[in-house]
Amino acid sequence: MNPIVKYFTGERQESFLFLGLGLLGLTFAIAFISVIRTSFFKGIAIPFLLVSALEIIIGLTLIYRSPKDIIRVETYLSEKTEMVQKVEIPRMEKVMQNFVLFRYTEITLIIIGMILMYGARQNSLWNGIGVGLFIQSSIVLILDFFAERRGEIYLEYLKSIIEK
């Protein structure tokens, strides 16, 4: 498979997963707030609502954008090769830098979640927030791990085109 198509298809597939997890998290958050209604589950609902909203927005954005990105980059390769070096490689280098920032942010949120899970009073709002942060941040960290690996391969491919 063409490396460009492979990268953006993988990005789109993972975006469907992001969207699905966001919708699932949103469903759980609504259930925790409206059905279970304990302080602990309301606490879990807070990070579930916030992170799920981000997952839905990011998922929908990438699902919509990825097919256009394939066309854009393939056009660069066939008609405007210099654009790969001027636009796509710098864009991907910025994406890869962002993954480092995301990773540290997610790890920090996992640690904060663990501190709240074990430091707050059992079954309290703060204990629930800790559990929710831990769960959601861990999921996003795992998904970003695979996205970053896919991005590394794609960036190497782009740089190999320029070297030829």
C-alpha positions in Angstrom: 0.0 0.0 0.0 1.1 3.5 -0.8 2.8 5.0 2.4 0.7 8.2 2.1 -2.6 6.3 1.9 -1.4 3.9 4.6 -0.6 6.7 7.0 -3.8 8.7 6.5 -6.0 5.6 6.4 -4.5 4.5 9.7 -5.1 8.0 11.1 -8.7 7.8 9.9 -9.2 4.3 11.4 -7.9 5.4 14.7 -10.1 8.5 14.6 -13.2 6.2 14.3 -11.9 4.5 17.5 -11.4 7.9 19.1 -14.9 8.9 18.1 -16.4 5.6 19.4 -14.5 5.9 22.7 -15.6 9.5 23.1 -19.3 8.5 22.5 -18.9 5.6 25.0 -17.3 7.8 27.6 -20.0 10.5 27.1 -22.7 7.8 27.6 -21.0 6.6 30.8 -20.7 10.1 32.1 -24.4 10.8 31.5 -25.3 7.6 33.2 -23.0 8.3 36.1 -24.6 11.8 36.6 -28.2 11.0 35.9 -28.6 7.3 37.0 -26.0 6.4 39.6 -25.7 9.9 41.1 -23.2 9.3 43.9 -20.3 11.7 44.5 -17.8 9.1 43.4 -19.4 8.5 40.0 -20.1 12.2 39.5 -16.4 12.6 40.0 -15.6 10.0 37.3 -18.1 11.8 35.0 -16.1 15.1 35.1 -13.0 13.8 33.3 -15.1 11.5 31.2 -17.2 14.4 29.9 -14.2 16.6 29.2 -11.9 14.0 27.6 -14.8 12.4 25.7 -15.7 15.8 24.2 -12.1 16.2 23.0 -12.1 12.6 21.6 -15.3 13.3 19.7 -14.0 16.6 18.3 -10.6 15.2 17.3 -12.2 12.0 15.9 -14.7 13.8 13.7 -12.0 16.4 12.6 -9.6 13.7 11.5 -12.3 11.5 9.9 -13.3 14.4 7.8 -9.8 15.7 7.0 -7.8 12.5 6.3 -9.2 11.8 2.8 -8.4 15.4 1.8 -4.9 15.0 3.2 -4.2 12.0 1.0 -5.2 14.0 -2.1 -3.2 17.0 -0.9 0.1 15.1 -0.3 -0.3 13.0 -3.4 -0.7 16.2 -5.4 2.5 17.5 -3.8 4.3 14.3 -4.9 3.0 14.4 -8.4 2.9 18.1 -9.2 4.8 20.1 -6.6 7.5 18.0 -5.1 9.1 21.0 -3.3 5.9 21.3 -1.2 6.8 18.0 0.5 9.9 19.6 1.9 8.4 23.1 2.5 5.0 22.1 3.9 4.4 18.4 4.7 7.7 17.6 6.4 7.5 20.7 8.7 3.9 19.9 9.4 4.7 16.4 10.4 7.7 17.5 12.5 5.4 19.8 14.4 2.9 16.9 14.8 5.7 14.7 16.2 6.7 17.5 18.6 3.1 17.8 19.7 3.0 14.0 20.5 5.9 14.6 23.0 3.9 17.3 24.7 0.7 15.2 24.6 2.7 12.2 26.2 4.0 14.3 29.1 0.6 15.9 29.6 -1.1 12.5 29.6 1.5 11.0 32.0 1.0 14.0 34.3 -2.8 13.5 34.3 -2.3 9.8 35.0 -0.1 10.7 38.0 -2.6 13.3 39.2 -5.3 10.7 38.8 -3.4 8.1 40.8 -2.7 10.7 43.6 -6.4 11.5 43.8 -7.4 7.8 43.6 -5.2 6.9 46.5 -5.0 10.2 48.4 -8.6 11.3 48.4 -11.2 9.9 50.7 -12.7 6.6 49.3 -15.8 7.1 47.2 -15.6 10.9 47.3 -15.9 13.3 44.4 -12.1 13.7 44.3 -11.5 10.0 44.4 -13.9 9.6 41.4 -12.1 12.4 39.5 -8.9 10.6 40.1 -10.3 7.3 38.7 -11.8 9.1 35.7 -8.5 10.9 35.0 -6.5 7.7 35.3 -8.8 5.8 32.9 -9.3 8.5 30.2 -5.6 9.6 30.2 -4.4 6.0 30.0 -6.6 5.3 27.0 -5.5 8.5 25.2 -1.8 7.7 26.0 -2.2 4.3 24.4 -3.9 5.6 21.3 -1.3 8.4 20.9 1.5 5.8 21.2 0.2 4.1 18.1 -0.4 7.4 16.3 3.1 8.6 17.1 4.6 5.3 15.7 2.6 5.7 12.5 3.7 9.3 12.2 7.4 8.3 12.6 7.2 5.9 9.8 5.4 8.4 7.6 7.9 11.2 8.3 10.8 8.8 7.5 9.1 8.0 4.2 8.7 11.7 3.4 12.4 12.4 4.2 13.5 9.5 2.0 11.6 11.0 -0.9 13.5 14.3 -0.5 16.9 12.5 -0.3 16.4 10.9 -3.7 
